[in-house]
Amino acid sequence: MAKPGRNDRCPCGSGKKYKACCLTRDEAAERDRLAAEHAGREARAEARRLEQRKARDAIVAGFAGSPDDGDDLEETVDAALRFIDEGKLEEIETAARHLIERYPDIPDGWEFLGHVHEKRGENREAVACCRRVLKIIDRTPDDFDPEYTQRFLDQIAKLNQPQAP
């Protein structure tokens, strides 16, 4: 049924113009309906945010141990590699940031974060992560194979290439 115009006769049958009869009531009902829709969308969005926070917290809680015992590092790296195999970018990012925070002198966190950025098409951020890995390597070059270093140099070159249209 078509919406009546303001100067049309009111569909309620009163004989008055719509603007002088039911327009105000109908507009209020429409505002209420839109507000309820908006509240529902907000509630669903908040539920999704809460679910994501819980998932991130569970991932971090799953990294047992302390920075001193080495178990946390191995478990976190293993988890990140598993997440890469499963294609879970949010979880990889959480593991990467955990590694960066707890082990700033180990390149793995930056390597994983670069992987996330690359998968998202964020090449500039991925290059920045590769450069952070190279900075860590430069501090103790004897701890790393030249092939490992070259891998990041190649990755930077690849990511810096112009994108084909």
Secondary structure, DSSP 8 states (H G I E B T S, - for coil): -----TTSB-TTSSSSBGGGTTHHHHHHHHHHHHHHHHHHHHHHHHHHHHHHHHHHHHHHHTS-S-TTTSHHHHHHHHHHHHHHHHT-HHHHHHHHHHHHHH-TTSTHHHHHHHHHHHHTT-HHHHHHHHHHHHHHHHHSGGGS-HHHHHHHHHHHHHHTS----
